[in-house]
Amino acid sequence: MPTTPVHDDRVDAYIARSAEFAKPILERIRKLIHKACPDATETIKWSMPFFEFNGSLLCNMAAFKEHCAFGFWNAPLLKDPEGILHVKDKNAMGHLDRLTSIKDLPADKIMVAYIKEAAQLIKEGKKVPARAKKEPKPELPMPPALTAALKKSKKAQATFEGFPPSHRREYIEWITGAKTDATRDKRIETTLEWLLEGKSRNWKYQKK
């Protein structure tokens, strides 16, 4: 006998407070998920309903003011034979585009097939590859004039060298971006003043 799906009260509450147009959409999606994957469990993450399977995220749904969204966590791995997925990036939200009524959803048998495939991928341990981390930008060469100025102030030099590469880059780019020697020298002077106060180049815009 088929098991009765276990509903999370928080998902019930989420659907109940959604707009009237959204409720039937969310209920239909929820029903199809449990039909395709009876062992799926419900939870709330990032303030929206998620469905997990074997300890991994399977899919999620959400309701907004004028539309609903549904997404597969492993969408890039799905075969998509019906061409219904809108995968903008590896964790795109809204793989079925804007859902404003049940008519916008794919046929039930298609939804069930896709959900089953997504669950099978989890069973097989297949995951979307993690995004490659961006390589840090290489250090910029020190402007000779800045090097000379820092040698005259050990405190300023220590502050500058203690900054992360991004902060040092900001000062170097600001100084090398000067169009005249006079402007460059003025910026170096200001740089020394700020370094003695322990300030980064963009200290004015940092949150206190």
C-alpha positions, 0 to 999 in steps of 0.5 A: 500500500502507498504510504501517506506523505508526511507534511511539514506544518511549516509548509502548510502554513507557507501555502496558507499565507500565499496568494490565492492564485498560488495555493493550487499551484503549490499544492499540485507541485507538492502532490506530484513530488510525493507521488514521484518520490514517496520518501521525499521529506519537507522542510523550510530553507531560506524562507521557502519550501524545500524537499529532500531525499536521502539527505540531499536537496531534491527541489524547491518551490516558492510563491511571490506576489504575481507568480510561483517558481519551482526548481530542481537542485540538480537541474543541470544534470537532468536530461530534459527531453521535453525542453521545459527547463530554464537553467540559467545557472547551476542553482537557478531558481525557477526552472519552469519559468513564471508559474501563474496558474496550474496551466503553466505547469507541465503535464503531471506525467512529465513532472513525475518523470522529471522528479523521479530522474532527479531522485535517481541522480541523488541515489546514484550520488551524482551532484552538480560540480561545485563552481570553480573559485576565482583565481585571486588577482596577481599583486600589482607592482609597487609604484616607485614613488609610493615605495619611497614614501613608505620607507620614510614611515615605518608605521604607514609601511607596516599598515600597508603591508598588513592589508589584504591584497585587495586593499593594497591594490586599491591604493596602488590603482588609485595612485597609478591612475593619477594623470599628472605627477602633482595629482600622484604626489597628492594621492601619495600624501593622502595615502600616508595620512590614511595609513597612519590612521589604519584606514583602507583606500575606501574607508569612507564607504565601509560600514561602521 
